Amino acid sequence: MTVGNRLKMLRLEKRLTLQEVAFKIGLAKSSYASYEGGHRNPPIDKLVALAQIYHVSTDYILRLTDIPDSVESLQKQHLQWDGISLSEKELEIVHQVVELMTDKHQENSKIKLGQMDIG
């Protein structure tokens, strides 16, 4: 599945037209259609707007995860630790820690690939 396929799937799930989504993010219909068609990738500001419209994470749109949940949806789930519900601030901290861990993992993977090219 490509980014374009994922965008199209999300749009159809929300029962929105190309024109409606394009209008919501401030684009011409043809420009948004080029995202779904895989001819262009959305810039960061449009990616964030699309994630907000579809109530998913940008990572989900970019296919970095198959879990569509955004931080807001995690907050709605009333996550708990040892039977105690986490506050919004605590959920944000958990989110930041996970992002740091995945960033570090990606950084280590790039270093390993770079070392393989040298040898």
N, CA, C and O atoms as CSV, one atom per row, in Angstrom:
chain,resi,resn,atom,element,x,y,z
A,1,MET,N,N,0.853,-1.184,0.000
A,1,MET,CA,C,0.000,0.000,0.000
A,1,MET,C,C,0.893,1.240,0.000
A,1,MET,O,O,1.856,1.315,0.763
A,2,THR,N,N,0.581,2.186,-0.834
A,2,THR,CA,C,1.339,3.430,-0.919
A,2,THR,C,C,0.685,4.510,-0.054
A,2,THR,O,O,-0.416,4.322,0.463
A,3,VAL,N,N,1.373,5.632,0.093
A,3,VAL,CA,C,0.796,6.775,0.807
A,3,VAL,C,C,-0.503,7.190,0.124
A,3,VAL,O,O,-1.504,7.459,0.788
A,4,GLY,N,N,-0.478,7.239,-1.203
A,4,GLY,CA,C,-1.672,7.608,-1.954
A,4,GLY,C,C,-2.833,6.659,-1.701
A,4,GLY,O,O,-3.971,7.092,-1.522
A,5,ASN,N,N,-2.541,5.364,-1.687
A,5,ASN,CA,C,-3.590,4.372,-1.409
A,5,ASN,C,C,-4.179,4.564,-0.018
A,5,ASN,O,O,-5.389,4.465,0.183
A,6,ARG,N,N,-3.295,4.841,0.936
A,6,ARG,CA,C,-3.756,5.033,2.310
A,6,ARG,C,C,-4.640,6.278,2.399
A,6,ARG,O,O,-5.672,6.257,3.070
A,7,LEU,N,N,-4.241,7.361,1.726
A,7,LEU,CA,C,-5.051,8.584,1.724
A,7,LEU,C,C,-6.421,8.331,1.101
A,7,LEU,O,O,-7.440,8.798,1.610
A,8,LYS,N,N,-6.437,7.597,0.009
A,8,LYS,CA,C,-7.706,7.302,-0.649
A,8,LYS,C,C,-8.601,6.450,0.256
A,8,LYS,O,O,-9.799,6.708,0.376
A,9,MET,N,N,-8.010,5.436,0.890
A,9,MET,CA,C,-8.770,4.576,1.794
A,9,MET,C,C,-9.378,5.398,2.934
A,9,MET,O,O,-10.548,5.226,3.276
A,10,LEU,N,N,-8.574,6.290,3.518
A,10,LEU,CA,C,-9.063,7.128,4.618
A,10,LEU,C,C,-10.194,8.038,4.156
A,10,LEU,O,O,-11.196,8.205,4.852
A,11,ARG,N,N,-10.024,8.620,2.980
A,11,ARG,CA,C,-11.064,9.520,2.443
A,11,ARG,C,C,-12.364,8.768,2.215
A,11,ARG,O,O,-13.441,9.264,2.549
A,12,LEU,N,N,-12.266,7.579,1.652
A,12,LEU,CA,C,-13.471,6.799,1.377
A,12,LEU,C,C,-14.139,6.339,2.670
A,12,LEU,O,O,-15.366,6.291,2.755
A,13,GLU,N,N,-13.323,5.997,3.685
A,13,GLU,CA,C,-13.892,5.610,4.979
A,13,GLU,C,C,-14.694,6.747,5.602
A,13,GLU,O,O,-15.706,6.512,6.263
A,14,LYS,N,N,-14.242,7.974,5.389
A,14,LYS,CA,C,-14.943,9.153,5.921
A,14,LYS,C,C,-16.049,9.635,4.991
A,14,LYS,O,O,-16.764,10.592,5.292
A,15,ARG,N,N,-16.175,8.957,3.859
A,15,ARG,CA,C,-17.193,9.300,2.851
A,15,ARG,C,C,-17.080,10.752,2.392
A,15,ARG,O,O,-18.066,11.485,2.317
A,16,LEU,N,N,-15.848,11.135,2.091
A,16,LEU,CA,C,-15.571,12.478,1.594
A,16,LEU,C,C,-15.180,12.403,0.127
A,16,LEU,O,O,-14.638,11.397,-0.330
A,17,THR,N,N,-15.453,13.459,-0.597
A,17,THR,CA,C,-15.043,13.539,-1.999
A,17,THR,C,C,-13.650,14.149,-2.082
A,17,THR,O,O,-13.166,14.752,-1.125
A,18,LEU,N,N,-13.017,13.987,-3.231
A,18,LEU,CA,C,-11.727,14.636,-3.467
A,18,LEU,C,C,-11.852,16.143,-3.245
A,18,LEU,O,O,-10.994,16.763,-2.619
A,19,GLN,N,N,-12.923,16.712,-3.764
A,19,GLN,CA,C,-13.149,18.153,-3.656
A,19,GLN,C,C,-13.280,18.590,-2.190
A,19,GLN,O,O,-12.730,19.621,-1.800
A,20,GLU,N,N,-13.993,17.823,-1.393
A,20,GLU,CA,C,-14.182,18.176,0.020
A,20,GLU,C,C,-12.858,18.176,0.786
A,20,GLU,O,O,-12.578,19.094,1.557
A,21,VAL,N,N,-12.053,17.146,0.567
A,21,VAL,CA,C,-10.770,17.065,1.262
A,21,VAL,C,C,-9.843,18.182,0.783
A,21,VAL,O,O,-9.184,18.841,1.588
A,22,ALA,N,N,-9.800,18.387,-0.521
A,22,ALA,CA,C,-8.952,19.450,-1.079
A,22,ALA,C,C,-9.330,20.804,-0.480
A,22,ALA,O,O,-8.454,21.586,-0.110
A,23,PHE,N,N,-10.613,21.080,-0.387
A,23,PHE,CA,C,-11.080,22.341,0.183
A,23,PHE,C,C,-10.652,22.479,1.642
A,23,PHE,O,O,-10.209,23.545,2.069
A,24,LYS,N,N,-10.790,21.384,2.407
A,24,LYS,CA,C,-10.456,21.425,3.833
A,24,LYS,C,C,-8.985,21.725,4.079
A,24,LYS,O,O,-8.639,22.334,5.092
A,25,ILE,N,N,-8.113,21.304,3.165
A,25,ILE,CA,C,-6.683,21.545,3.367
A,25,ILE,C,C,-6.149,22.677,2.484
A,25,ILE,O,O,-4.945,22.930,2.438
A,26,GLY,N,N,-7.060,23.348,1.792
A,26,GLY,CA,C,-6.669,24.528,1.023
A,26,GLY,C,C,-5.932,24.251,-0.270
A,26,GLY,O,O,-4.967,24.936,-0.608
A,27,LEU,N,N,-6.392,23.245,-0.988
A,27,LEU,CA,C,-5.779,22.881,-2.261
A,27,LEU,C,C,-6.824,22.787,-3.360
A,27,LEU,O,O,-8.023,22.697,-3.096
A,28,ALA,N,N,-6.350,22.808,-4.587
A,28,ALA,CA,C,-7.213,22.489,-5.717
A,28,ALA,C,C,-7.448,20.979,-5.722
A,28,ALA,O,O,-6.610,20.205,-5.257
A,29,LYS,N,N,-8.587,20.580,-6.248
A,29,LYS,CA,C,-8.933,19.153,-6.306
A,29,LYS,C,C,-7.833,18.361,-7.025
A,29,LYS,O,O,-7.475,17.265,-6.591
A,30,SER,N,N,-7.302,18.907,-8.111
A,30,SER,CA,C,-6.280,18.194,-8.884
A,30,SER,C,C,-4.987,18.010,-8.089
A,30,SER,O,O,-4.299,17.000,-8.239
A,31,SER,N,N,-4.662,18.984,-7.248
A,31,SER,CA,C,-3.454,18.857,-6.424
A,31,SER,C,C,-3.614,17.739,-5.406
A,31,SER,O,O,-2.706,16.933,-5.205
A,32,TYR,N,N,-4.787,17.699,-4.762
A,32,TYR,CA,C,-5.003,16.622,-3.802
A,32,TYR,C,C,-5.054,15.270,-4.517
A,32,TYR,O,O,-4.537,14.276,-4.007
A,33,ALA,N,N,-5.666,15.235,-5.677
A,33,ALA,CA,C,-5.749,13.982,-6.444
A,33,ALA,C,C,-4.348,13.455,-6.774
A,33,ALA,O,O,-4.144,12.244,-6.863
A,34,SER,N,N,-3.388,14.364,-6.954
A,34,SER,CA,C,-2.018,13.921,-7.247
A,34,SER,C,C,-1.385,13.219,-6.039
A,34,SER,O,O,-0.489,12.392,-6.208
A,35,TYR,N,N,-1.844,13.541,-4.823
A,35,TYR,CA,C,-1.373,12.820,-3.638
A,35,TYR,C,C,-1.905,11.395,-3.664
A,35,TYR,O,O,-1.156,10.432,-3.496
A,36,GLU,N,N,-3.215,11.277,-3.877
A,36,GLU,CA,C,-3.823,9.944,-3.894
A,36,GLU,C,C,-3.319,9.115,-5.063
A,36,GLU,O,O,-3.208,7.894,-4.957
A,37,GLY,N,N,-3.013,9.769,-6.173
A,37,GLY,CA,C,-2.524,9.058,-7.344
A,37,GLY,C,C,-1.063,8.654,-7.240
A,37,GLY,O,O,-0.555,7.922,-8.090
A,38,GLY,N,N,-0.387,9.128,-6.201
A,38,GLY,CA,C,1.003,8.771,-6.008
A,38,GLY,C,C,1.981,9.574,-6.842
A,38,GLY,O,O,3.155,9.215,-6.935
A,39,HIS,N,N,1.512,10.664,-7.456
A,39,HIS,CA,C,2.378,11.494,-8.287
A,39,HIS,C,C,3.170,12.501,-7.461
A,39,HIS,O,O,4.243,12.944,-7.872
A,40,ARG,N,N,2.638,12.859,-6.296
A,40,ARG,CA,C,3.291,13.799,-5.380
A,40,ARG,C,C,3.020,13.356,-3.953
A,40,ARG,O,O,2.023,12.693,-3.669
A,41,ASN,N,N,3.928,13.735,-3.058
A,41,ASN,CA,C,3.710,13.504,-1.632
A,41,ASN,C,C,3.320,14.819,-0.977
A,41,ASN,O,O,3.839,15.873,-1.345
A,42,PRO,N,N,2.413,14.767,-0.013
A,42,PRO,CA,C,1.993,16.009,0.636
A,42,PRO,C,C,3.118,16.617,1.465
A,42,PRO,O,O,3.857,15.892,2.131
A,43,PRO,N,N,3.256,17.957,1.432
A,43,PRO,CA,C,4.229,18.598,2.321
A,43,PRO,C,C,3.766,18.469,3.767
A,43,PRO,O,O,2.620,18.107,4.030
A,44,ILE,N,N,4.649,18.763,4.684
A,44,ILE,CA,C,4.376,18.535,6.109
A,44,ILE,C,C,3.089,19.207,6.568
A,44,ILE,O,O,2.296,18.582,7.272
A,45,ASP,N,N,2.856,20.472,6.189
A,45,ASP,CA,C,1.660,21.163,6.669
A,45,ASP,C,C,0.381,20.498,6.182
A,45,ASP,O,O,-0.608,20.443,6.913
A,46,LYS,N,N,0.395,19.997,4.963
A,46,LYS,CA,C,-0.790,19.309,4.428
A,46,LYS,C,C,-0.933,17.922,5.060
A,46,LYS,O,O,-2.045,17.452,5.298
A,47,LEU,N,N,0.198,17.275,5.327
A,47,LEU,CA,C,0.179,15.964,5.984
A,47,LEU,C,C,-0.453,16.077,7.365
A,47,LEU,O,O,-1.280,15.246,7.741
A,48,VAL,N,N,-0.069,17.097,8.117
A,48,VAL,CA,C,-0.634,17.313,9.447
A,48,VAL,C,C,-2.131,17.589,9.343
A,48,VAL,O,O,-2.920,17.056,10.123
A,49,ALA,N,N,-2.518,18.420,8.378
A,49,ALA,CA,C,-3.945,18.730,8.193
A,49,ALA,C,C,-4.732,17.466,7.852
A,49,ALA,O,O,-5.839,17.271,8.355
A,50,LEU,N,N,-4.176,16.618,7.011
A,50,LEU,CA,C,-4.855,15.369,6.650
A,50,LEU,C,C,-4.984,14.442,7.856
A,50,LEU,O,O,-6.022,13.808,8.045
A,51,ALA,N,N,-3.940,14.363,8.666
A,51,ALA,CA,C,-4.001,13.534,9.870
A,51,ALA,C,C,-5.099,14.023,10.802
A,51,ALA,O,O,-5.789,13.220,11.430
A,52,GLN,N,N,-5.260,15.335,10.891
A,52,GLN,CA,C,-6.309,15.893,11.750
A,52,GLN,C,C,-7.701,15.615,11.179
A,52,GLN,O,O,-8.626,15.304,11.929
A,53,ILE,N,N,-7.851,15.723,9.883
A,53,ILE,CA,C,-9.147,15.442,9.246
A,53,ILE,C,C,-9.550,13.985,9.457
A,53,ILE,O,O,-10.698,13.680,9.780
A,54,TYR,N,N,-8.579,13.094,9.268
A,54,TYR,CA,C,-8.877,11.663,9.341
A,54,TYR,C,C,-8.737,11.086,10.757
A,54,TYR,O,O,-9.052,9.917,10.980
A,55,HIS,N,N,-8.272,11.888,11.702
A,55,HIS,CA,C,-8.093,11.457,13.095
A,55,HIS,C,C,-7.156,10.262,13.195
A,55,HIS,O,O,-7.440,9.274,13.872
A,56,VAL,N,N,-6.025,10.385,12.496
A,56,VAL,CA,C,-4.982,9.361,12.542
A,56,VAL,C,C,-3.641,10.064,12.755
A,56,VAL,O,O,-3.568,11.292,12.709
A,57,SER,N,N,-2.601,9.300,12.984
A,57,SER,CA,C,-1.266,9.879,13.113
A,57,SER,C,C,-0.663,10.086,11.726
A,57,SER,O,O,-1.060,9.442,10.755
A,58,THR,N,N,0.299,10.992,11.656
A,58,THR,CA,C,1.010,11.187,10.385
A,58,THR,C,C,1.801,9.926,10.044
A,58,THR,O,O,1.961,9.590,8.871
A,59,ASP,N,N,2.293,9.233,11.062
A,59,ASP,CA,C,3.011,7.972,10.822
A,59,ASP,C,C,2.119,6.958,10.118
A,59,ASP,O,O,2.590,6.196,9.274
A,60,TYR,N,N,0.847,6.945,10.456
A,60,TYR,CA,C,-0.076,6.016,9.809
A,60,TYR,C,C,-0.227,6.379,8.332
A,60,TYR,O,O,-0.190,5.500,7.471
A,61,ILE,N,N,-0.395,7.655,8.038
A,61,ILE,CA,C,-0.525,8.078,6.639
A,61,ILE,C,C,0.739,7.722,5.862
A,61,ILE,O,O,0.661,7.277,4.717
A,62,LEU,N,N,1.904,7.918,6.482
A,62,LEU,CA,C,3.182,7.657,5.815
A,62,LEU,C,C,3.566,6.182,5.793
A,62,LEU,O,O,4.620,5.820,5.270
A,63,ARG,N,N,2.703,5.322,6.365
A,63,ARG,CA,C,2.895,3.879,6.378
A,63,ARG,C,C,4.061,3.443,7.262
A,63,ARG,O,O,4.636,2.376,7.049
A,64,LEU,N,N,4.414,4.270,8.259
A,64,LEU,CA,C,5.446,3.882,9.208
A,64,LEU,C,C,4.872,2.974,10.286
A,64,LEU,O,O,5.609,2.311,11.016
A,65,THR,N,N,3.551,2.954,10.372
A,65,THR,CA,C,2.848,2.083,11.305
A,65,THR,C,C,1.507,1.697,10.689
A,65,THR,O,O,0.972,2.410,9.839
A,66,ASP,N,N,0.987,0.591,11.116
A,66,ASP,CA,C,-0.356,0.185,10.697
A,66,ASP,C,C,-1.374,0.476,11.792
A,66,ASP,O,O,-2.529,0.059,11.701
A,67,ILE,N,N,-0.944,1.186,12.820
A,67,ILE,CA,C,-1.840,1.578,13.912
A,67,ILE,C,C,-2.257,3.027,13.666
A,67,ILE,O,O,-1.419,3.925,13.744
A,68,PRO,N,N,-3.520,3.268,13.374
A,68,PRO,CA,C,-3.948,4.618,12.995
A,68,PRO,C,C,-4.068,5.608,14.143
A,68,PRO,O,O,-4.244,6.802,13.901
A,69,ASP,N,N,-3.979,5.143,15.388
A,69,ASP,CA,C,-4.249,6.007,16.530
A,69,ASP,C,C,-3.325,7.213,16.615
A,69,ASP,O,O,-2.112,7.108,16.433
A,70,SER,N,N,-3.921,8.344,16.892
A,70,SER,CA,C,-3.168,9.551,17.185
A,70,SER,C,C,-3.099,9.696,18.707
A,70,SER,O,O,-3.742,8.935,19.429
A,71,VAL,N,N,-2.331,10.659,19.195
A,71,VAL,CA,C,-2.235,10.894,20.641
A,71,VAL,C,C,-3.611,11.169,21.221
A,71,VAL,O,O,-3.927,10.722,22.324
A,72,GLU,N,N,-4.440,11.914,20.470
A,72,GLU,CA,C,-5.780,12.236,20.961
A,72,GLU,C,C,-6.598,10.976,21.201
A,72,GLU,O,O,-7.337,10.889,22.182
A,73,SER,N,N,-6.467,9.999,20.307
A,73,SER,CA,C,-7.246,8.780,20.499
A,73,SER,C,C,-6.693,7.958,21.657
A,73,SER,O,O,-7.444,7.248,22.326
A,74,LEU,N,N,-5.387,8.046,21.900
A,74,LEU,CA,C,-4.834,7.361,23.068
A,74,LEU,C,C,-5.412,7.950,24.341
A,74,LEU,O,O,-5.699,7.222,25.291
A,75,GLN,N,N,-5.584,9.266,24.364
A,75,GLN,CA,C,-6.143,9.924,25.529
A,75,GLN,C,C,-7.579,9.468,25.765
A,75,GLN,O,O,-8.010,9.355,26.912
A,76,LYS,N,N,-8.312,9.211,24.709
A,76,LYS,CA,C,-9.698,8.778,24.836
A,76,LYS,C,C,-9.804,7.357,25.374
A,76,LYS,O,O,-10.841,6.970,25.913
A,77,GLN,N,N,-8.731,6.579,25.230
A,77,GLN,CA,C,-8.765,5.184,25.666
A,77,GLN,C,C,-8.532,5.036,27.162
A,77,GLN,O,O,-8.672,3.934,27.690
A,78,HIS,N,N,-8.187,6.095,27.851
A,78,HIS,CA,C,-7.948,6.056,29.294
A,78,HIS,C,C,-6.939,4.968,29.655
A,78,HIS,O,O,-7.226,4.052,30.426
A,79,LEU,N,N,-5.756,5.100,29.074
A,79,LEU,CA,C,-4.709,4.129,29.363
A,79,LEU,C,C,-4.359,4.159,30.839
A,79,LEU,O,O,-4.473,5.187,31.507
A,80,GLN,N,N,-3.929,3.004,31.331
A,80,GLN,CA,C,-3.636,2.877,32.753
A,80,GLN,C,C,-2.265,2.264,32.965
A,80,GLN,O,O,-1.741,1.557,32.105
A,81,TRP,N,N,-1.695,2.548,34.125
A,81,TRP,CA,C,-0.462,1.929,34.576
A,81,TRP,C,C,-0.723,1.454,35.994
A,81,TRP,O,O,-1.033,2.262,36.869
A,82,ASP,N,N,-0.605,0.191,36.227
A,82,ASP,CA,C,-0.900,-0.399,37.535
A,82,ASP,C,C,-2.299,-0.029,38.022
A,82,ASP,O,O,-2.507,0.216,39.211
A,83,GLY,N,N,-3.246,0.009,37.103
A,83,GLY,CA,C,-4.634,0.282,37.468
A,83,GLY,C,C,-4.977,1.741,37.655
A,83,GLY,O,O,-6.118,2.070,37.980
A,84,ILE,N,N,-4.001,2.636,37.453
A,84,ILE,CA,C,-4.254,4.072,37.613
A,84,ILE,C,C,-4.275,4.713,36.227
A,84,ILE,O,O,-3.336,4.545,35.449
A,85,SER,N,N,-5.349,5.449,35.918
A,85,SER,CA,C,-5.464,6.109,34.619
A,85,SER,C,C,-4.379,7.161,34.454
A,85,SER,O,O,-4.073,7.906,35.386
A,86,LEU,N,N,-3.796,7.215,33.252
A,86,LEU,CA,C,-2.778,8.214,32.950
A,86,LEU,C,C,-3.443,9.534,32.580
A,86,LEU,O,O,-4.456,9.553,31.881
A,87,SER,N,N,-2.872,10.629,33.049
A,87,SER,CA,C,-3.380,11.960,32.719
A,87,SER,C,C,-2.939,12.328,31.300
A,87,SER,O,O,-2.106,11.644,30.705
A,88,GLU,N,N,-3.496,13.403,30.769
A,88,GLU,CA,C,-3.098,13.860,29.438
A,88,GLU,C,C,-1.609,14.176,29.404
A,88,GLU,O,O,-0.933,13.852,28.427
A,89,LYS,N,N,-1.095,14.795,30.443
A,89,LYS,CA,C,0.338,15.133,30.516
A,89,LYS,C,C,1.176,13.854,30.517
A,89,LYS,O,O,2.195,13.781,29.831
A,90,GLU,N,N,0.760,12.862,31.272
A,90,GLU,CA,C,1.490,11.595,31.324
A,90,GLU,C,C,1.450,10.883,29.969
A,90,GLU,O,O,2.446,10.294,29.549
A,91,LEU,N,N,0.308,10.935,29.288
A,91,LEU,CA,C,0.208,10.338,27.954
A,91,LEU,C,C,1.139,11.033,26.972
A,91,LEU,O,O,1.752,10.387,26.123
A,92,GLU,N,N,1.244,12.351,27.091
A,92,GLU,CA,C,2.142,13.099,26.219
A,92,GLU,C,C,3.590,12.692,26.475
A,92,GLU,O,O,4.373,12.562,25.534
A,93,ILE,N,N,3.948,12.491,27.734
A,93,ILE,CA,C,5.303,12.053,28.074
A,93,ILE,C,C,5.566,10.667,27.490
A,93,ILE,O,O,6.634,10.424,26.928
A,94,VAL,N,N,4.609,9.767,27.617
A,94,VAL,CA,C,4.747,8.424,27.034
A,94,VAL,C,C,4.945,8.538,25.527
A,94,VAL,O,O,5.802,7.865,24.954
A,95,HIS,N,N,4.160,9.379,24.897
A,95,HIS,CA,C,4.265,9.596,23.446
A,95,HIS,C,C,5.667,10.091,23.090
A,95,HIS,O,O,6.267,9.600,22.133
A,96,GLN,N,N,6.196,11.054,23.845
A,96,GLN,CA,C,7.528,11.591,23.573
A,96,GLN,C,C,8.608,10.528,23.759
A,96,GLN,O,O,9.551,10.458,22.970
A,97,VAL,N,N,8.480,9.712,24.783
A,97,VAL,CA,C,9.459,8.648,25.025
A,97,VAL,C,C,9.450,7.656,23.866
A,97,VAL,O,O,10.510,7.246,23.393
A,98,VAL,N,N,8.280,7.276,23.414
A,98,VAL,CA,C,8.179,6.334,22.294
A,98,VAL,C,C,8.796,6.949,21.037
A,98,VAL,O,O,9.506,6.268,20.298
A,99,GLU,N,N,8.528,8.230,20.794
A,99,GLU,CA,C,9.128,8.891,19.629
A,99,GLU,C,C,10.650,8.903,19.734
A,99,GLU,O,O,11.337,8.642,18.747
A,100,LEU,N,N,11.185,9.202,20.915
A,100,LEU,CA,C,12.640,9.185,21.109
A,100,LEU,C,C,13.215,7.797,20.854
A,100,LEU,O,O,14.270,7.656,20.236
A,101,MET,N,N,12.515,6.778,21.334
A,101,MET,CA,C,12.980,5.408,21.145
A,101,MET,C,C,12.993,5.041,19.669
A,101,MET,O,O,13.956,4.438,19.195
A,102,THR,N,N,11.949,5.392,18.940
A,102,THR,CA,C,11.896,5.043,17.521
A,102,THR,C,C,12.891,5.871,16.720
A,102,THR,O,O,13.477,5.370,15.761
A,103,ASP,N,N,13.090,7.139,17.102
A,103,ASP,CA,C,14.099,7.965,16.435
A,103,ASP,C,C,15.484,7.368,16.646
A,103,ASP,O,O,16.278,7.293,15.709
A,104,LYS,N,N,15.778,6.939,17.883
A,104,LYS,CA,C,17.075,6.338,18.202
A,104,LYS,C,C,17.259,5.045,17.412
A,104,LYS,O,O,18.347,4.775,16.906
A,105,HIS,N,N,16.198,4.248,17.307
A,105,HIS,CA,C,16.263,2.998,16.545
A,105,HIS,C,C,16.580,3.290,15.080
A,105,HIS,O,O,17.430,2.628,14.484
A,106,GLN,N,N,15.899,4.278,14.500
A,106,GLN,CA,C,16.138,4.635,13.105
A,106,GLN,C,C,17.555,5.161,12.913
A,106,GLN,O,O,18.207,4.851,11.916
A,107,GLU,N,N,18.031,5.957,13.869
A,107,GLU,CA,C,19.388,6.502,13.816
A,107,GLU,C,C,20.413,5.368,13.853
A,107,GLU,O,O,21.371,5.377,13.081
A,108,ASN,N,N,20.219,4.393,14.746
A,108,ASN,CA,C,21.125,3.253,14.842
A,108,ASN,C,C,21.108,2.429,13.563
A,108,ASN,O,O,22.150,1.933,13.136
A,109,SER,N,N,19.948,2.278,12.949
A,109,SER,CA,C,19.842,1.525,11.698
A,109,SER,C,C,20.625,2.219,10.594
A,109,SER,O,O,21.295,1.559,9.800
A,110,LYS,N,N,20.547,3.554,10.539
A,110,LYS,CA,C,21.287,4.307,9.521
A,110,LYS,C,C,22.787,4.177,9.738
A,110,LYS,O,O,23.544,4.046,8.777
A,111,ILE,N,N,23.226,4.213,11.006
A,111,ILE,CA,C,24.650,4.070,11.319
A,111,ILE,C,C,25.138,2.695,10.866
A,111,ILE,O,O,26.205,2.582,10.262
A,112,LYS,N,N,24.357,1.645,11.158
A,112,LYS,CA,C,24.742,0.291,10.761
A,112,LYS,C,C,24.827,0.170,9.244
A,112,LYS,O,O,25.745,-0.466,8.727
A,113,LEU,N,N,23.879,0.772,8.525
A,113,LEU,CA,C,23.918,0.735,7.064
A,113,LEU,C,C,25.139,1.479,6.536
A,113,LEU,O,O,25.776,1.041,5.578
A,114,GLY,N,N,25.461,2.614,7.172
A,114,GLY,CA,C,26.623,3.385,6.770
A,114,GLY,C,C,27.911,2.618,6.980
A,114,GLY,O,O,28.827,2.700,6.162
A,115,GLN,N,N,27.986,1.874,8.070
A,115,GLN,CA,C,29.176,1.075,8.367
A,115,GLN,C,C,29.320,-0.053,7.354
A,115,GLN,O,O,30.442,-0.422,7.008
A,116,MET,N,N,28.239,-0.594,6.881
A,116,MET,CA,C,28.284,-1.667,5.898
A,116,MET,C,C,28.793,-1.144,4.561
A,116,MET,O,O,29.464,-1.873,3.830
A,117,ASP,N,N,28.487,0.105,4.229
A,117,ASP,CA,C,28.945,0.686,2.970
A,117,ASP,C,C,30.449,0.916,2.987
A,117,ASP,O,O,31.101,0.824,1.947
A,118,ILE,N,N,31.016,1.218,4.175
A,118,ILE,CA,C,32.444,1.516,4.293
A,118,ILE,C,C,33.275,0.266,4.067
A,118,ILE,O,O,34.284,0.304,3.364
A,119,GLY,N,N,32.848,-0.847,4.666
A,119,GLY,CA,C,33.610,-2.087,4.643
A,119,GLY,C,C,33.622,-2.684,3.311
A,119,GLY,O,O,34.224,-3.740,3.113
